[in-house]
Amino acid sequence: MNQRGFVLVEFVIALPLIIFLLYALGTLTFSTMKIAREQVADYAMETDAQEILDRITADARTAYSVQIKSDSFNADFQTIIFMCEGITNETYGQTFNGEYVAYYKKVLEPRIYAVHTAQNIINGKIYPHVYFKRKDDDYYTAPIIGDNSYGNTRVEKLKYSINRDAKLLHITLEFRNYVTNQKVKFATAVFMPNCEEFL
């Protein structure tokens, strides 16, 4: 008995089903990848914000003086300058019980956190990021955060206020994610026990 004709009929019937299954599998794969990327992008945004707050609060706790400057171009951005103790290579010594003891000289050095809006070379978008500097100038190196492969973030607000009597620094930070367009706001306060000057 000849059954060669049934192969073509079966193929014609099965082809739409195979195409539908491949389409469904591809759609499911792309949807899963999109959801995973959005979740990772939001996690990266929160991690970036936490990194900034951790660094600012660590310097605030050790600062001898603090100064806040407003951005002349954007009212939502402020620059903060901490004067913190640093150790130089210079030494001085004293003699105790006939033994000479050397000490490294301490100096006050600035630690500056500023929002700088830079234009991306590849896509031309504007990315405001937080930069850390040790000199009060217009030179900006790499930002603390942002520009990761999972999704870029931008700072929408970074403002400070000081309660001089309680020696408290209040920090408000708002972030937006370019991938998900999600926005988060962080607000915290840090006690500055060593601060003697509020400039």
Number of C-alpha atoms within 10 A of each C-alpha: 3 5 6 8 8 10 10 10 10 10 12 11 11 12 11 11 12 12 11 12 12 12 12 11 12 12 12 12 11 11 12 12 12 13 12 12 17 19 15 14 23 24 13 21 27 19 13 19 23 14 13 17 19 12 13 20 19 12 18 26 19 17 24 20 19 23 14 18 14 15 14 9 7 11 11 18 23 18 19 21 25 25 22 21 14 12 13 11 8 10 12 9 11 11 9 8 6 7 8 9 11 12 12 13 13 14 12 15 17 20 20 22 24 23 25 19 14 13 12 11 8 6 7 9 10 12 20 21 22 24 19 18 18 13 13 12 8 8 8 15 9 11 17 16 20 22 14 12 9 19 18 20 29 22 23 19 19 23 19 20 12 17 12 13 6 10 18 18 19 16 18 16 21 17 23 20 21 17 16 16 11 14 17 14 14 15 13 12 16 17 16 22 14 14 20 13 13 14 9
